[in-house]
Structures are given as structure tokens and as C-alpha cells.
Amino acid sequence: MADAHSFSRPDEVRVRHLSIDLAVDFESRRLHGAVTLDCERLGEAQRLVLDTLGLELHSVDDGAGQALEWSLGPRDALLGQALQVT
């Protein structure tokens, strides 16, 4: 069942575990770091779709360090932006 308040598609790919490693820069009021997701693909899904808002992403890779294709969708006033990872 789709959630009208989210870009995510948990019926295609589910996030099973999330680890966050962040550093706080109080002066610039920013967080810097990395997030690691353990995901489960359900069926033949070709991409993971996540909800984001105000993120500056530099890279997305798999568990072996191989770069993955990713894109941020257009910003929506209510939903933020969809992050799509192939």
C-alpha cells in the first residue's frame, strides 16, 4: 500500500537497519557524516526510494564501496525530495 505522504516504496525495498555516524559543526550549524542502510529487496525492484529534505549528498555506494547511481527528484513543498538509488 502506497503512503500518500512519502516518496518511499517499502513494498519494493525495505530498510532493515540504519547506522549513522555524524559530526556536529556548531559554527556552521551543519551535520557531516555517513549513513549506512541494510536493505531488503522485495521482488524485482530496481531502485531504493527514500524521503529527504535539505541534504547535500556527495556519494552513494554499496557495501563493497562500489559507486551506485543516484538522483534527487524535484523538491515538493510537503514531501521534500525523493532520493532514488539504482
C-alpha positions as CSV (number, residue, x, y, z in Angstrom):
1,M,0.0,0.0,0.0
2,A,1.4,3.4,-1.0
3,D,1.8,6.2,1.5
4,A,0.5,9.5,0.1
5,H,2.8,11.4,2.5
6,S,6.0,9.7,1.3
7,F,8.1,9.1,-1.8
8,S,9.4,5.8,-0.4
9,R,8.2,2.4,-1.6
10,P,8.6,-0.1,1.3
11,D,6.7,-2.7,-0.7
12,E,9.7,-2.8,-3.2
13,V,12.7,-2.2,-0.9
14,R,12.7,-2.2,2.9
15,V,15.3,-0.6,5.1
16,R,16.0,-3.2,7.8
17,H,18.8,-1.4,9.7
18,L,20.2,2.1,9.8
19,S,23.6,3.3,11.2
20,I,24.5,6.9,11.4
21,D,28.0,8.4,12.0
22,L,27.8,12.2,12.3
23,A,30.0,15.1,13.4
24,V,28.4,18.3,14.5
25,D,29.7,21.6,13.3
26,F,28.1,24.1,15.6
27,E,29.7,27.1,14.0
28,S,28.1,26.4,10.6
29,R,25.1,24.7,12.1
30,R,25.7,21.6,9.9
31,L,26.0,17.8,10.4
32,H,28.6,15.9,8.4
33,G,28.9,12.2,8.2
34,A,27.7,8.9,6.7
35,V,24.6,6.8,6.9
36,T,24.7,3.0,6.3
37,L,21.5,1.2,5.3
38,D,20.9,-2.5,5.3
39,C,18.1,-3.1,2.8
40,E,15.9,-6.0,1.7
41,R,14.8,-6.0,-1.9
42,L,11.3,-7.4,-2.4
43,G,10.6,-8.9,-5.8
44,E,12.4,-7.4,-8.8
45,A,12.7,-3.8,-7.6
46,Q,15.4,-1.9,-9.4
47,R,15.8,1.1,-7.1
48,L,15.5,2.2,-3.5
49,V,13.5,5.4,-3.0
50,L,13.9,7.4,0.2
51,D,12.5,10.7,1.6
52,T,14.9,13.5,2.0
53,L,14.9,17.2,2.9
54,G,17.8,19.6,2.8
55,L,20.5,17.0,2.3
56,E,23.8,17.7,0.4
57,L,24.9,14.3,-0.8
58,H,28.4,13.6,-2.1
59,S,28.2,9.9,-2.9
60,V,26.2,6.7,-2.6
61,D,27.9,3.3,-2.7
62,D,27.2,-0.4,-1.9
63,G,28.6,-2.4,0.9
64,A,31.8,-3.2,-1.2
65,G,32.4,0.5,-1.9
66,Q,31.3,0.5,-5.5
67,A,29.6,3.7,-6.6
68,L,25.9,3.5,-7.2
69,E,23.8,5.6,-9.5
70,W,21.6,8.1,-7.6
71,S,19.5,11.2,-8.1
72,L,17.4,13.7,-6.2
73,G,14.0,14.4,-7.5
74,P,12.4,17.8,-7.7
75,R,11.6,19.4,-4.3
76,D,8.0,19.2,-3.2
77,A,6.7,21.7,-0.6
78,L,5.1,19.0,1.5
79,L,7.2,15.9,0.9
80,G,10.7,17.2,0.4
81,Q,12.8,15.3,-2.2
82,A,12.9,11.7,-3.3
83,L,16.4,10.1,-3.3
84,Q,16.4,7.3,-5.8
85,V,19.3,4.8,-5.7
86,T,19.7,2.3,-8.5
